[in-house]
C-alpha cells in the first residue's frame, strides 16, 4: 500500500501547499480520499514527477475505484466534478463509487420520501452539506447518463457519538430515481475494507480507515509430506475439506497481515470517535491526521473544530498507530517543523507531510519518500 499526499494546506493554497487530497494505492485499485480544488491537475503533475524520478510507485487515474469524502467543505470537495468529467473525456467505462458523510436525518428523510431530491433547508448545516453538493453535481452532469460510465453515489449518515462499525448508508441512482440501503461498503471498494470513524467538525464529518485484506496463509506442504499425505488428500485439505485424522487448519501457515491507514479529515482534537476506535481490534499502520494549528493557537483550533499537532500526536498514541503523518496546515504556518516538534512531545514517529510525499507501507516497514 502507498499513500500519495497531494495536498497539505487547510482552507486555501498557501506557501506552495495545495488543499486536501490523497491517493491510497492498494493491491485492488486506487481509493481517493478528499478531492479539493485542482485535484486532477495535481494528480497528473504528481505522476509526471514520479515518472521523471523513475519511481516504481506510479499512479493511474484509470485505476481509481472509489472516492471517499470526509466532509462537505469545498477545500475537500471542489475538485470532484472536474475529475469525474475528465475521466469521462478519457473514455472511462468501468464504474466508480463516491462515498460521503451526511446527517442521519437526511438519510432517513430520503428513505421516507422515496425521492432522490428532497429539501433540507431547515437543517443548520444544509448550505454546505454533501447531499446538497450531490444535487448540484447531478444537475451539472455528474450522472451515469451524462458521464457514460456508472457512478454509485453513496451517503453515510454519521454522528459524533456513533459506535464504530455502525453503518447507516444508502446508494442513490439519480437517473432512475432509485434508492437502496447499503449494508456492506466493501463491495464498492473491490474488497478493500473501509470503516467510517465519526469525527467532530462544524459539518457532518468522518475519517476513513482503509485496510487491504490479509493474505491467506500458505499450505504447509512440508508438513503434508511428513504425514505421507497423498495428492488427493492434499487437494481436499487445500479446498477446506477434512480428511481422516486431519483438519485444513492444521496445514495452513499463519496469514500475513496487510497494512492499513486512517485518514482523519477535519476534526477537533478530542472527539469520541477516536476514543471508540481505540477500543476496537483494528490495527493502524499509519494515521494521517490534520494538524491545522500550533498549541499557542489551541483556542482557535477549538473554535473552528480543528486540531493542534500535539492533539494529533495524542490521537496517534491513543489508537496505537505505528506512524503519524500530520497535514492540513494553516496558512499561518510557514515552517511545518514547528508542528512536528510539538507533536513529538507525545508521539515519537511523526512526519510533517509535504505535497507529493509517498508513504510506502510494506508489512511492518513504513517508508516516506519525498518528491519536492
N, C-alpha and C positions, 0 to 999 in steps of 0.2 A: 504494500500500500504506500502511495505517496500523496502528500497534501501540498498543492501548489497555492501559495499565498499571492493573490492578485490584487490585493488592496488592504492597506493598513491604517487608513485615515478615518476619522469619525466625521460624520455630517457633510464635509466638503473636502475636496482635494487640497492638500497643503504640504509644503516642504518636499515636493516630489513624490508624495504619497497619494495614491488613489483611494477611492472609497471601497466599501466592503465587497468581497467576492473571493471564494475559494473553490478549488477543484480537488476533489478526492478521487484519485485514480485507483480503482480496486481491480481485483482479478476478474471481475464480472462487469466491467464498464465504469464509466465516469459518473459521479454524483457531484453536481454543483451546489454549493451552499452559499446563498445570497448572490445577488446579481445587480449590483449598483450601477450607476451611470458609467457608460463606456465599457461595460464588461467585455463585450465581444471583441472590441479593439484590443483590450489588454490581453485577452486570451490568445489572439493571433500574434501579437508582439512578443508575448512570453514564449510562445512556441518557436518563434524565429530565433530568440536568444538561445534557447536550448539546442536548436539545430546548429547554430554557429559555434556553440561550445562543445559540439559532438556529444551532448548528453544522451544517455540512454533512457532518460525519463521524459520522453516526448508526450504530448497530449494532442488528441484529435477531437474536433467538435462532433464528428460522426459517432463517437463512442459515448456521447452523453446519453444516459438513460433517464436520469431523474434530476430535477431541480428542487432543492429544499430551501424554503424561505424561513427566516427566523422571526420576522415581523414585518409590518407594513410601512415603515419609514422609507422614504424614497431613496436614501443613500444605500439601501439594501435591495431595492426592487426596480429602480428606474431603468435598468438595462435589460429587463427580461423580455419585453415585447420585441425590441430590436433584434435580440438574439434569436427568438423564435422565427421572425421574418427572414433573417439571413439564412437560417437552416433550411427554410422553405426554398429560398432562391438557389441554394446549393443542391437542391434536388433530394432532400431528405425524404425517406419513405417509412422508416421504422418509427414506431410510436415513441412518445416521450411523456413523462409524467411530471406535473408540478404539484408540490405538496406544501401547504402553508397553514399557519395557525390563525384561528379567529376565536370569537367568544362562543361558548357552548350555546348561548341563547340564539345566536344566528344560525347555527347548525339545526337547532330544534325548530326554529321558525321556517326554515327552508323545507324540512321534512314535513311539518304540519301543513304548509301551504301547497306542497306538491308542485312548486313552481321554482324555476331556476333563477328568477329575478324577483326579489322582494325588496321592500323599502325598509331601511334601518336608520332613518334619520333621528329617531327618538333615543338612540343609544349614543352615549357620550363620545365613544371613540370612532363613530361611523365615518367621520371625514377622512380618516387615514387607515381604516381597516382594510385588510387584504381582500375581503369579499367585494367591497366597492371597487377595488382595483381589478378584480376578476371581471366585473361587469364592464368596466371601461376597456379592458384588453379585448374582451369578446367583441365589443362594438367597433373596435379599431382593427378587427381582422384576426384576432388570436384564437380562431376556432379551427377545428379539424377541416371543415369545408373550405375555409379560406387558405389555410396553410398547406393543404394537400398531404398532410400526414396526421395521424391520430395524436391528439393531446388529451391525456387524462388529467382533469382538473380536480384536485382533492383538497377539501377543507378539513382541518383537525380542530375540534373545539378544545380550548385549553383554559385552565385556571391555575393561579399560582399555588393553590393548595392540592392540586391533583396528585394522586398516587402515581408512582412510576408504573408504566405498562397499561395505564388507563387509556383506552382509545375510543374517542367519540368522533368518528370520521365519516365523511360522505364523498362520493365521487359524483361530479356534475357533468352532464353532457349538454352543453348549450345548444347544439344543433338540433338534437332530438327532444330536448326538454326532459331528459331522464335524470333521476336522482337515485343513487344506490348507496346503501350503508356499506362501509368498508370495515372488515374485521381483521385484515392482515395486510400491512403495508409492504411486506417483503415481496409480494407478487408483483409489485410495481417497481421494484428495485433490482430485478433479476436475481433475487435470492439473497441480496445483501441485507443483513439485519439492521433496522433503524429503530430508534426509540426517541420519542419527543420528551424532553426534560422541561417541565414548566419553569419559566424564569419570571423575573419581576421587572417590568418596564412600564412605560407610560401608555402602551398599547398592548393588545394580546401578543404574547411572545413565547418562544421556546428555544431551547438549544437542541441540537441533534447529535445523538450517539450513533455512530456508524461502525459496523463490525463485519469483517469478512468471515464467512463460515469456517469453523475449524476444519483442518484437514483430517480425514478419517485415517486411523492408524493402519499401517500395512499388515498384511498377513504374515505371520511368523513361519516361513517355510522351513527354517532350520528346526523348529520345534516339531513340525509335522514330520520331517524326515526322521527325527529321533524316535518318534512314536510309530514309525513304519506305516504311515497312512498311505492309502492308495490314491491315485489321481482322482478317482470318483469320489472318495471321501473328502478330499481337499476341496473339490468343486462344491460339494454340499455345504461345507463349513464357510467357504467364501460367500455363498449365497444366503447365509444366515440360517442354514438348517442344522439341526442337531444330528449327531451320529452316536452310535453306541459308546457310552463312556466319555464323550467329549461334547462341549458346547462351543459355538462360534467365538464367544467372548474370550475363551482360554487361548485362542490363537491370534487375537488381534493385538497388535502392538499399540502403545499409547498414542492417542491422537495428538496432532500438532496444533497448538493454539495460534490462531491468526490474529493480527493486530486490530486495534480499534482506535477511534478518535472521537472526542466530544468537542463540538464547536458551540460555544455558548450563545452567540448572537449578543444583543444588547441586554444588559441586566444589572440590577442593583447588586452590590457586593454580597449582601446577605439575603438569601431567598430560600424558601422551604424546599424548592426543587433539588438543589444540590445536597441538602441535608438528607432528603429522602433517597436520592440516588446513592448516597454513601452507604445506605443500609441494604443495598441490593448486592448480588453476587457479580455484578458487571465489573469487569476489569477495563481500565482505560490506559492505553499506551501513551496517548498524547492528549492533553487538554489545550485547546485553543480558546483563550478567554480574553474578552475585552478588558483593556486597562486604559480607560479614557483619561484618567487624572492621576496626579501625584497625591500623596496623603495631605499635603498642605491645602489641597482643594477638595477635601473629603466632603465638606458641606455642600459644595456644588455638585459633587457626584451623587449625593443622596437626594438633592433637589430634583435632578433630572434622571434618576434611576439608572445611574451608571456605576462603574466600579473603579476603584483605585488599583494600582499594580499590586499593592500589599494584599488587598482583598482577593484579587485573582489568585495570588500565591496561596492564601489560606484555603481557597476552594480546591486548588490542586492537591494540597495536603489532605483535605477532608475526604476526597474521593479516591485517594491513593494513586493518582496519576504518576507515570514514570517521567514525564517531561511536560513542562509548561511552556507554551508559546503565547506571549502577550501581543495584542494587536488593538486596532481601533483607537488610535492615539488622537487626542485633542490637538487642534491647530496651535494651541498654546505651547505644545511640547515640540521643541526643535531637536533636542538630544534625547533619544529614547533610552540611552544608557542610564539616565536618571531613574527611569521607571524600572528597569531590570535590577538596578542596585537596591531599590526599595523592596522589590519582590523577593530577592534572595534572602532577605531577613527572615522570611517564613518558609521558603522552599528553595532547595539547593539547585535544581536543574531548571533554569529559566533562560529563555531566549526571547529578546525583543525582535519581533519579525520585521523584515523588510519586504517591500514589494518584489515579487519574483523568487522569494525563498522557496525551496522544495524540501519538505520534511519527508525523509525516507524511513519507513518502518519495516524492518525485516526481522521477524521473530522478536527477540529481546533487544535487538540493536536499533537505535534511533540515530539517524544522521541528518544534519542540517546543511544543505547545500545552498549557498547564496550566489545569485547571478546579478550583480549590480549593472 
